[in-house]
Amino acid sequence: MGMVGLAVEATREMRHRSADARASRHGALSANLLARAIFNLTVLACAVILGPPTVWSKPAVRILMLGDSITAGYGLPEAESLPQVLQTALRKTGHEVQVMNGGVSGDTTAGGLARVGWMLQEQPQIVIVELGANDGLRGLDPKESYANLDKLLAVLASAKLKVLLAGMLAPPNLGPEYGKEFAAIYPALAKKHGCLLYPFLLAGVAAKPELNQADGIHPNAEGVVVIARLLAPYVEKLLGG
């Protein structure tokens, strides 16, 4: 091969090498772009799945409702019990709360006093006391009911808890004198212990057949909603204080 032929062959070899180099660089670039695209898609997928960063809120305020069958939700599904409905009502107005059901059907003021100590193991910050209806139904001496609630409220005061005392009325068939003495229990104790008083738990519901179950004593689901609606502003006073 002559000198010209060698020169031509050398030029071809150089072109091939240059093309290979460009192809190699192009391949490396494509691989880098592909890897970067996969990384970006992975990050995007994680963001979609996990959502925005979690913003931690304050722990829910723990509210214990200590009561009888009205609190327990007699004749109703748990979701329609007073503590659950009250919790929903308070959350709808922006309060992060947990309302715990401390109701026992048939419980009296004596029963509430007997179990208040271990109920406080739930570590509530607010206690709603809803007791006395069964005392009245049984015609128990109002002085005994007063003494039981007095001791119960003293326990709550010593634990430095905020308290809402829900009042109750005696059945009218027990006579006006008994009814008057029984009704006086709640305002007198609220004043003595400095706790907030809700005058009558069944306000807006008592003696209304459409808001009560067939026994005429326990509220139905619609009645519970009424009680929770009227009770909630009083609870909010304790939440805000």
MIDOSE-1310 file (N, C-alpha, C; in nm, 2 decimals, decimal comma, always signed):
residues 241
mgmv	+0,09/-0,12/+0,00/+0,00/+0,00/+0,00/+0,09/+0,12/+0,00; +0,06/+0,23/-0,08/+0,14/+0,35/-0,09/+0,11/+0,44/+0,02; +0,18/+0,55/+0,02/+0,17/+0,64/+0,13/+0,03/+0,70/+0,13; -0,03/+0,73/+0,01/-0,17/+0,78/+0,01/-0,27/+0,69/+0,07
glav	-0,25/+0,56/+0,03/-0,34/+0,45/+0,09/-0,33/+0,45/+0,24; -0,21/+0,45/+0,29/-0,19/+0,45/+0,44/-0,26/+0,57/+0,51; -0,25/+0,68/+0,44/-0,31/+0,80/+0,50/-0,46/+0,79/+0,50; -0,52/+0,74/+0,39/-0,66/+0,72/+0,39/-0,71/+0,62/+0,49
eatr	-0,63/+0,51/+0,51/-0,67/+0,41/+0,61/-0,66/+0,46/+0,75; -0,56/+0,55/+0,77/-0,54/+0,61/+0,90/-0,66/+0,70/+0,94; -0,70/+0,77/+0,83/-0,81/+0,87/+0,85/-0,94/+0,79/+0,89; -0,96/+0,68/+0,81/-1,08/+0,60/+0,84/-1,08/+0,55/+0,99
emrh	-0,96/+0,50/+1,03/-0,95/+0,45/+1,17/-0,98/+0,55/+1,27; -0,93/+0,68/+1,24/-0,96/+0,78/+1,34/-1,10/+0,82/+1,34; -1,17/+0,82/+1,23/-1,32/+0,84/+1,22/-1,39/+0,74/+1,30; -1,35/+0,61/+1,28/-1,42/+0,50/+1,36/-1,41/+0,52/+1,51
rsad	-1,28/+0,55/+1,55/-1,26/+0,57/+1,69/-1,33/+0,69/+1,75; -1,34/+0,80/+1,67/-1,42/+0,91/+1,71/-1,56/+0,88/+1,73; -1,62/+0,80/+1,63/-1,76/+0,77/+1,64/-1,78/+0,68/+1,76; -1,69/+0,58/+1,78/-1,71/+0,50/+1,90/-1,70/+0,58/+2,03
aras	-1,61/+0,67/+2,03/-1,60/+0,76/+2,15/-1,73/+0,84/+2,18; -1,79/+0,89/+2,06/-1,91/+0,97/+2,07/-2,02/+0,88/+2,12; -2,03/+0,76/+2,06/-2,13/+0,66/+2,10/-2,12/+0,62/+2,25; -1,99/+0,61/+2,29/-1,97/+0,57/+2,43/-2,01/+0,68/+2,52
rhga	-1,98/+0,81/+2,48/-2,02/+0,92/+2,57/-2,17/+0,94/+2,57; -2,23/+0,91/+2,45/-2,38/+0,92/+2,44/-2,45/+0,82/+2,53; -2,39/+0,70/+2,52/-2,45/+0,59/+2,60/-2,43/+0,62/+2,75; -2,32/+0,67/+2,79/-2,30/+0,71/+2,93/-2,40/+0,82/+2,98
lsan	-2,41/+0,92/+2,89/-2,50/+1,03/+2,92/-2,65/+0,98/+2,93; -2,69/+0,89/+2,84/-2,82/+0,83/+2,84/-2,85/+0,75/+2,97; -2,74/+0,68/+3,01/-2,76/+0,60/+3,13/-2,77/+0,69/+3,25; -2,69/+0,80/+3,25/-2,70/+0,89/+3,36/-2,84/+0,96/+3,37
llar	-2,89/+1,00/+3,25/-3,02/+1,06/+3,25/-3,13/+0,96/+3,29; -3,12/+0,84/+3,25/-3,21/+0,74/+3,29/-3,21/+0,71/+3,44; -3,09/+0,70/+3,50/-3,08/+0,68/+3,64/-3,14/+0,80/+3,72; -3,11/+0,92/+3,67/-3,17/+1,04/+3,73/-3,32/+1,05/+3,73
aifn	-3,37/+1,01/+3,61/-3,52/+1,01/+3,59/-3,58/+0,91/+3,69; -3,52/+0,79/+3,70/-3,57/+0,68/+3,79/-3,57/+0,73/+3,93; -3,46/+0,80/+3,97/-3,45/+0,86/+4,11/-3,56/+0,96/+4,13; -3,58/+1,05/+4,04/-3,68/+1,15/+4,06/-3,82/+1,09/+4,07
ltvl	-3,85/+0,99/+3,98/-3,98/+0,93/+3,99/-4,00/+0,86/+4,12; -3,90/+0,80/+4,17/-3,90/+0,73/+4,30/-3,94/+0,83/+4,41; -3,87/+0,94/+4,41/-3,89/+1,04/+4,51/-4,04/+1,09/+4,50; -4,09/+1,12/+4,38/-4,22/+1,16/+4,36/-4,32/+1,06/+4,41
acav	-4,30/+0,93/+4,38/-4,39/+0,83/+4,42/-4,40/+0,82/+4,57; -4,28/+0,83/+4,64/-4,28/+0,83/+4,79/-4,36/+0,95/+4,84; -4,35/+1,07/+4,78/-4,42/+1,19/+4,83/-4,57/+1,17/+4,82; -4,61/+1,10/+4,71/-4,75/+1,08/+4,68/-4,81/+0,98/+4,78
ilgp	-4,73/+0,87/+4,81/-4,78/+0,77/+4,90/-4,78/+0,82/+5,05; -4,67/+0,88/+5,09/-4,66/+0,92/+5,23/-4,73/+1,05/+5,26; -4,76/+1,13/+5,16/-4,82/+1,26/+5,18/-4,73/+1,36/+5,24; -4,79/+1,48/+5,28/-4,70/+1,59/+5,33/-4,64/+1,55/+5,46
ptvw	-4,54/+1,62/+5,51/-4,48/+1,59/+5,64/-4,58/+1,60/+5,75; -4,58/+1,51/+5,85/-4,67/+1,51/+5,96/-4,65/+1,62/+6,05; -4,76/+1,69/+6,08/-4,75/+1,80/+6,18/-4,81/+1,75/+6,31; -4,73/+1,73/+6,41/-4,78/+1,68/+6,53/-4,86/+1,78/+6,61
skpa	-4,98/+1,74/+6,65/-5,07/+1,83/+6,73/-5,06/+1,79/+6,88; -5,12/+1,87/+6,96/-5,12/+1,84/+7,10/-5,20/+1,72/+7,13; -5,16/+1,64/+7,24/-5,24/+1,52/+7,27/-5,38/+1,56/+7,30; -5,47/+1,47/+7,28/-5,61/+1,49/+7,30/-5,64/+1,51/+7,45
vril	-5,73/+1,60/+7,48/-5,77/+1,62/+7,62/-5,86/+1,50/+7,66; -5,83/+1,43/+7,77/-5,90/+1,31/+7,81/-6,01/+1,35/+7,91; -6,13/+1,32/+7,87/-6,25/+1,35/+7,95/-6,32/+1,22/+7,99; -6,34/+1,21/+8,12/-6,41/+1,09/+8,18/-6,55/+1,13/+8,21
mlgd	-6,64/+1,05/+8,16/-6,78/+1,07/+8,19/-6,82/+0,96/+8,29; -6,84/+1,00/+8,42/-6,86/+0,90/+8,52/-7,01/+0,90/+8,55; -7,08/+0,79/+8,52/-7,23/+0,80/+8,53/-7,30/+0,66/+8,54; -7,42/+0,67/+8,51/-7,51/+0,55/+8,51/-7,55/+0,50/+8,37
sita	-7,67/+0,45/+8,36/-7,71/+0,39/+8,23/-7,72/+0,50/+8,12; -7,74/+0,62/+8,15/-7,75/+0,73/+8,05/-7,61/+0,75/+7,99; -7,51/+0,74/+8,07/-7,37/+0,75/+8,02/-7,34/+0,62/+7,94; -7,37/+0,51/+8,00/-7,34/+0,38/+7,95/-7,40/+0,36/+7,81
gygl	-7,51/+0,43/+7,78/-7,57/+0,41/+7,65/-7,67/+0,30/+7,65; -7,75/+0,28/+7,76/-7,85/+0,18/+7,77/-7,94/+0,17/+7,64; -7,95/+0,05/+7,58/-8,04/+0,03/+7,47/-7,99/+0,09/+7,34; -7,87/+0,14/+7,33/-7,81/+0,20/+7,21/-7,68/+0,13/+7,17
peae	-7,65/+0,14/+7,04/-7,51/+0,10/+7,00/-7,41/+0,19/+7,06; -7,29/+0,14/+7,08/-7,18/+0,22/+7,15/-7,16/+0,35/+7,07; -7,17/+0,35/+6,94/-7,15/+0,47/+6,86/-7,25/+0,58/+6,89; -7,37/+0,54/+6,95/-7,47/+0,64/+6,98/-7,48/+0,67/+7,12
slpq	-7,39/+0,62/+7,20/-7,39/+0,65/+7,35/-7,35/+0,80/+7,37; -7,39/+0,86/+7,48/-7,36/+1,00/+7,51/-7,21/+1,04/+7,50; -7,12/+0,96/+7,56/-6,98/+1,00/+7,55/-6,93/+1,01/+7,40; -6,97/+0,91/+7,32/-6,93/+0,91/+7,18/-6,99/+1,03/+7,10
vlqt	-7,12/+1,06/+7,13/-7,19/+1,17/+7,06/-7,13/+1,30/+7,10; -7,10/+1,31/+7,23/-7,04/+1,43/+7,29/-6,90/+1,45/+7,23; -6,83/+1,35/+7,22/-6,69/+1,36/+7,16/-6,70/+1,41/+7,02; -6,79/+1,36/+6,94/-6,81/+1,40/+6,80/-6,84/+1,55/+6,79
alrk	-6,94/+1,59/+6,88/-6,98/+1,73/+6,88/-6,87/+1,82/+6,92; -6,78/+1,79/+7,01/-6,67/+1,87/+7,05/-6,56/+1,87/+6,94; -6,54/+1,76/+6,88/-6,44/+1,76/+6,77/-6,48/+1,85/+6,65; -6,61/+1,85/+6,63/-6,66/+1,93/+6,52/-6,64/+2,08/+6,54
tghe	-6,63/+2,12/+6,67/-6,60/+2,26/+6,70/-6,45/+2,29/+6,72; -6,37/+2,19/+6,68/-6,23/+2,21/+6,69/-6,15/+2,17/+6,81; -6,22/+2,09/+6,90/-6,15/+2,05/+7,02/-6,10/+1,90/+7,00; -5,98/+1,88/+7,03/-5,92/+1,75/+7,02/-5,94/+1,68/+7,15
vqvm	-6,04/+1,60/+7,16/-6,08/+1,54/+7,29/-6,10/+1,39/+7,27; -6,09/+1,32/+7,39/-6,12/+1,18/+7,39/-6,22/+1,17/+7,51; -6,34/+1,13/+7,49/-6,44/+1,12/+7,59/-6,46/+0,97/+7,63; -6,42/+0,94/+7,75/-6,42/+0,80/+7,79/-6,55/+0,76/+7,86
nggv	-6,60/+0,65/+7,83/-6,73/+0,61/+7,89/-6,71/+0,54/+8,02; -6,75/+0,61/+8,13/-6,74/+0,55/+8,26/-6,87/+0,52/+8,32; -6,97/+0,48/+8,23/-7,10/+0,46/+8,28/-7,13/+0,31/+8,31; -7,21/+0,29/+8,42/-7,25/+0,16/+8,46/-7,40/+0,16/+8,48
sgdt	-7,47/+0,08/+8,41/-7,62/+0,08/+8,42/-7,66/+0,05/+8,56; -7,76/+0,12/+8,62/-7,81/+0,09/+8,75/-7,72/+0,16/+8,86; -7,61/+0,22/+8,83/-7,52/+0,28/+8,93/-7,59/+0,39/+9,01; -7,55/+0,40/+9,13/-7,60/+0,50/+9,22/-7,48/+0,59/+9,26
tagg	-7,51/+0,69/+9,34/-7,40/+0,78/+9,39/-7,30/+0,70/+9,47; -7,35/+0,60/+9,55/-7,27/+0,52/+9,63/-7,18/+0,43/+9,54; -7,23/+0,38/+9,43/-7,15/+0,30/+9,34/-7,04/+0,38/+9,27; -7,08/+0,51/+9,23/-6,98/+0,60/+9,17/-6,87/+0,63/+9,26
larv	-6,90/+0,65/+9,39/-6,80/+0,68/+9,49/-6,71/+0,56/+9,50; -6,76/+0,44/+9,50/-6,68/+0,32/+9,53/-6,58/+0,29/+9,42; -6,61/+0,34/+9,29/-6,52/+0,31/+9,18/-6,45/+0,43/+9,13; -6,47/+0,55/+9,18/-6,40/+0,66/+9,13/-6,25/+0,65/+9,13
gwml	-6,20/+0,59/+9,24/-6,05/+0,58/+9,25/-5,99/+0,50/+9,14; -6,04/+0,39/+9,10/-5,98/+0,31/+8,99/-6,01/+0,37/+8,86; -6,12/+0,44/+8,85/-6,16/+0,51/+8,72/-6,06/+0,62/+8,69; -6,00/+0,68/+8,79/-5,90/+0,78/+8,77/-5,77/+0,73/+8,72
qeqp	-5,75/+0,59/+8,71/-5,64/+0,53/+8,65/-5,63/+0,56/+8,50; -5,75/+0,60/+8,44/-5,76/+0,64/+8,30/-5,69/+0,78/+8,28; -5,65/+0,84/+8,39/-5,58/+0,97/+8,38/-5,66/+1,08/+8,30; -5,78/+1,10/+8,34/-5,86/+1,21/+8,28/-5,81/+1,35/+8,32
qivi	-5,84/+1,45/+8,24/-5,81/+1,59/+8,28/-5,94/+1,66/+8,32; -6,05/+1,61/+8,27/-6,18/+1,66/+8,30/-6,27/+1,54/+8,34; -6,35/+1,56/+8,44/-6,45/+1,46/+8,47/-6,59/+1,52/+8,47; -6,68/+1,45/+8,40/-6,82/+1,49/+8,40/-6,89/+1,39/+8,50
velg	-6,95/+1,44/+8,60/-7,02/+1,35/+8,70/-7,16/+1,35/+8,67; -7,22/+1,23/+8,64/-7,36/+1,22/+8,60/-7,41/+1,10/+8,68; -7,45/+1,13/+8,80/-7,50/+1,03/+8,90/-7,61/+1,09/+8,98; -7,70/+1,00/+9,02/-7,81/+1,04/+9,11/-7,95/+1,00/+9,06
andg	-7,96/+0,97/+8,93/-8,09/+0,93/+8,88/-8,15/+0,81/+8,95; -8,06/+0,71/+8,97/-8,11/+0,58/+9,03/-8,13/+0,60/+9,18; -8,06/+0,70/+9,24/-8,10/+0,73/+9,38/-8,24/+0,78/+9,39; -8,28/+0,87/+9,30/-8,41/+0,92/+9,30/-8,51/+0,82/+9,26
lrgl	-8,49/+0,73/+9,16/-8,58/+0,63/+9,13/-8,61/+0,53/+9,24; -8,51/+0,51/+9,33/-8,52/+0,42/+9,44/-8,57/+0,49/+9,57; -8,59/+0,62/+9,56/-8,63/+0,70/+9,67/-8,53/+0,70/+9,79; -8,41/+0,70/+9,76/-8,30/+0,70/+9,86/-8,30/+0,83/+9,93
dpke	-8,26/+0,84/+10,05/-8,25/+0,96/+10,13/-8,16/+1,06/+10,06; -8,21/+1,18/+10,02/-8,12/+1,28/+9,96/-8,00/+1,31/+10,03; -8,00/+1,30/+10,17/-7,89/+1,33/+10,25/-7,77/+1,23/+10,22; -7,81/+1,10/+10,19/-7,71/+1,00/+10,16/-7,65/+1,03/+10,02
syan	-7,74/+1,07/+9,93/-7,69/+1,10/+9,79/-7,59/+1,22/+9,80; -7,63/+1,32/+9,88/-7,54/+1,44/+9,90/-7,41/+1,40/+9,95; -7,41/+1,31/+10,06/-7,28/+1,27/+10,12/-7,19/+1,20/+10,02; -7,25/+1,11/+9,95/-7,17/+1,03/+9,85/-7,11/+1,12/+9,74
ldkl	-7,19/+1,21/+9,69/-7,14/+1,30/+9,59/-7,03/+1,40/+9,65; -7,06/+1,44/+9,77/-6,96/+1,53/+9,84/-6,82/+1,46/+9,85; -6,82/+1,33/+9,89/-6,70/+1,26/+9,90/-6,63/+1,24/+9,76; -6,72/+1,21/+9,66/-6,66/+1,18/+9,53/-6,60/+1,31/+9,47
lavl	-6,67/+1,42/+9,49/-6,61/+1,55/+9,44/-6,48/+1,59/+9,51; -6,47/+1,55/+9,64/-6,35/+1,58/+9,72/-6,24/+1,50/+9,66; -6,26/+1,38/+9,62/-6,16/+1,29/+9,55/-6,11/+1,36/+9,43; -6,20/+1,41/+9,35/-6,16/+1,47/+9,22/-6,09/+1,60/+9,25
asak	-6,13/+1,68/+9,35/-6,06/+1,80/+9,38/-5,92/+1,77/+9,43; -5,90/+1,67/+9,51/-5,76/+1,64/+9,55/-5,67/+1,59/+9,44; -5,73/+1,54/+9,33/-5,66/+1,51/+9,21/-5,64/+1,63/+9,12; -5,69/+1,74/+9,16/-5,68/+1,87/+9,08/-5,74/+1,85/+8,94
lkvl	-5,86/+1,80/+8,93/-5,92/+1,78/+8,80/-6,03/+1,88/+8,78; -6,06/+1,92/+8,66/-6,17/+2,00/+8,63/-6,30/+1,92/+8,63; -6,40/+1,97/+8,69/-6,52/+1,89/+8,70/-6,65/+1,96/+8,65; -6,73/+1,89/+8,58/-6,86/+1,93/+8,54/-6,96/+1,84/+8,61
lagm	-7,04/+1,90/+8,70/-7,14/+1,82/+8,77/-7,28/+1,84/+8,70; -7,33/+1,72/+8,66/-7,46/+1,72/+8,59/-7,57/+1,70/+8,69; -7,67/+1,79/+8,70/-7,77/+1,78/+8,79/-7,88/+1,68/+8,75; -7,96/+1,64/+8,84/-8,07/+1,54/+8,81/-8,19/+1,58/+8,90
lapp	-8,31/+1,55/+8,85/-8,44/+1,57/+8,92/-8,50/+1,44/+8,97; -8,57/+1,44/+9,08/-8,63/+1,32/+9,12/-8,77/+1,30/+9,05; -8,81/+1,18/+9,04/-8,95/+1,15/+8,98/-9,05/+1,23/+9,06; -9,15/+1,29/+8,99/-9,26/+1,36/+9,06/-9,34/+1,28/+9,15
nlgp	-9,35/+1,15/+9,13/-9,44/+1,07/+9,21/-9,39/+1,05/+9,36; -9,26/+1,10/+9,38/-9,21/+1,09/+9,52/-9,25/+1,21/+9,60; -9,32/+1,31/+9,54/-9,38/+1,42/+9,62/-9,29/+1,54/+9,60; -9,35/+1,66/+9,63/-9,28/+1,79/+9,61/-9,16/+1,81/+9,71
eygk	-9,19/+1,76/+9,83/-9,08/+1,79/+9,94/-8,96/+1,71/+9,90; -8,97/+1,58/+9,86/-8,86/+1,50/+9,83/-8,79/+1,56/+9,70; -8,87/+1,60/+9,61/-8,82/+1,66/+9,48/-8,74/+1,78/+9,51; -8,78/+1,86/+9,60/-8,71/+1,99/+9,63/-8,58/+1,96/+9,70
efaa	-8,58/+1,87/+9,79/-8,46/+1,84/+9,87/-8,36/+1,77/+9,77; -8,41/+1,68/+9,68/-8,32/+1,62/+9,59/-8,25/+1,71/+9,49; -8,34/+1,80/+9,44/-8,29/+1,90/+9,34/-8,18/+1,99/+9,39; -8,19/+2,02/+9,53/-8,10/+2,11/+9,59/-7,96/+2,06/+9,61
iypa	-7,94/+1,92/+9,59/-7,81/+1,86/+9,61/-7,71/+1,92/+9,52; -7,74/+1,93/+9,39/-7,64/+1,97/+9,29/-7,59/+2,11/+9,30; -7,68/+2,21/+9,31/-7,62/+2,35/+9,32/-7,54/+2,37/+9,45; -7,59/+2,30/+9,55/-7,52/+2,32/+9,68/-7,37/+2,26/+9,67
lakk	-7,36/+2,14/+9,61/-7,23/+2,08/+9,60/-7,14/+2,15/+9,50; -7,20/+2,20/+9,39/-7,12/+2,28/+9,29/-7,06/+2,40/+9,36; -7,14/+2,47/+9,44/-7,09/+2,59/+9,51/-6,98/+2,55/+9,61; -7,00/+2,44/+9,68/-6,91/+2,40/+9,79/-6,77/+2,36/+9,73
hgcl	-6,77/+2,29/+9,62/-6,65/+2,24/+9,56/-6,60/+2,33/+9,44; -6,67/+2,43/+9,41/-6,62/+2,52/+9,31/-6,62/+2,46/+9,17; -6,71/+2,37/+9,14/-6,71/+2,30/+9,01/-6,83/+2,36/+8,92; -6,82/+2,34/+8,80/-6,92/+2,39/+8,70/-7,04/+2,30/+8,71
lypf	-7,16/+2,36/+8,71/-7,29/+2,29/+8,72/-7,36/+2,30/+8,59; -7,41/+2,18/+8,54/-7,50/+2,17/+8,44/-7,63/+2,14/+8,50; -7,73/+2,23/+8,51/-7,85/+2,21/+8,60/-7,92/+2,08/+8,59; -7,95/+2,03/+8,47/-8,04/+1,91/+8,46/-7,99/+1,84/+8,33
llag	-7,94/+1,72/+8,35/-7,88/+1,64/+8,24/-7,98/+1,62/+8,13; -8,11/+1,59/+8,17/-8,21/+1,55/+8,07/-8,29/+1,67/+8,01; -8,23/+1,79/+8,03/-8,30/+1,91/+7,98/-8,33/+1,90/+7,83; -8,45/+1,93/+7,79/-8,48/+1,92/+7,65/-8,52/+1,79/+7,60
vaak	-8,51/+1,69/+7,69/-8,54/+1,55/+7,65/-8,65/+1,48/+7,74; -8,64/+1,51/+7,87/-8,73/+1,45/+7,97/-8,88/+1,48/+7,93; -8,96/+1,37/+7,94/-9,10/+1,38/+7,92/-9,14/+1,41/+7,77; -9,05/+1,38/+7,68/-9,07/+1,40/+7,54/-9,06/+1,26/+7,48
peln	-9,18/+1,19/+7,45/-9,18/+1,05/+7,40/-9,09/+1,03/+7,28; -9,09/+1,13/+7,19/-9,02/+1,11/+7,06/-8,87/+1,11/+7,08; -8,82/+1,16/+7,20/-8,67/+1,16/+7,23/-8,63/+1,05/+7,33; -8,72/+0,97/+7,37/-8,69/+0,86/+7,47/-8,73/+0,73/+7,41
qadg	-8,67/+0,63/+7,48/-8,70/+0,49/+7,44/-8,83/+0,45/+7,50; -8,87/+0,33/+7,47/-9,01/+0,29/+7,51/-9,03/+0,29/+7,66; -8,92/+0,28/+7,74/-8,94/+0,29/+7,89/-8,97/+0,43/+7,94; -8,96/+0,53/+7,86/-8,98/+0,67/+7,89/-8,88/+0,73/+7,99
ihpn	-8,77/+0,65/+8,01/-8,67/+0,70/+8,10/-8,53/+0,73/+8,03; -8,50/+0,64/+7,94/-8,37/+0,65/+7,88/-8,38/+0,72/+7,74; -8,29/+0,81/+7,71/-8,30/+0,88/+7,58/-8,27/+0,78/+7,46; -8,34/+0,81/+7,35/-8,31/+0,73/+7,23/-8,19/+0,81/+7,16
aegv	-8,16/+0,76/+7,04/-8,04/+0,82/+6,97/-8,07/+0,97/+6,95; -8,19/+1,01/+6,91/-8,22/+1,15/+6,89/-8,21/+1,23/+7,02; -8,25/+1,17/+7,12/-8,24/+1,24/+7,25/-8,10/+1,26/+7,30; -8,02/+1,16/+7,27/-7,87/+1,17/+7,31/-7,81/+1,29/+7,23
vvia	-7,85/+1,30/+7,11/-7,79/+1,42/+7,03/-7,83/+1,55/+7,09; -7,95/+1,56/+7,14/-8,00/+1,68/+7,21/-7,92/+1,71/+7,33; -7,90/+1,60/+7,41/-7,83/+1,62/+7,54/-7,68/+1,66/+7,51; -7,62/+1,60/+7,41/-7,48/+1,63/+7,38/-7,47/+1,78/+7,33
rlla	-7,57/+1,82/+7,25/-7,57/+1,95/+7,20/-7,57/+2,06/+7,31; -7,66/+2,03/+7,41/-7,68/+2,13/+7,52/-7,56/+2,12/+7,62; -7,51/+2,00/+7,63/-7,40/+1,98/+7,73/-7,26/+2,03/+7,68; -7,24/+2,03/+7,55/-7,11/+2,06/+7,49/-7,06/+2,20/+7,53
pyve	-7,14/+2,31/+7,53/-7,09/+2,44/+7,56/-7,04/+2,45/+7,71; -7,09/+2,37/+7,80/-7,04/+2,37/+7,93/-6,91/+2,30/+7,94; -6,89/+2,19/+7,86/-6,76/+2,12/+7,86/-6,66/+2,22/+7,79; -6,70/+2,29/+7,69/-6,61/+2,39/+7,63/-6,55/+2,49/+7,72
kllg	-6,64/+2,53/+7,82/-6,59/+2,62/+7,92/-6,47/+2,57/+8,00; -6,47/+2,44/+8,03/-6,36/+2,37/+8,10/-6,24/+2,36/+8,00; -6,27/+2,33/+7,88/-6,16/+2,31/+7,78/-6,08/+2,44/+7,76; -6,16/+2,55/+7,77/-6,10/+2,68/+7,74/-6,03/+2,75/+7,87
g	-6,06/+2,69/+7,98/-6,01/+2,74/+8,11/-5,88/+2,68/+8,15
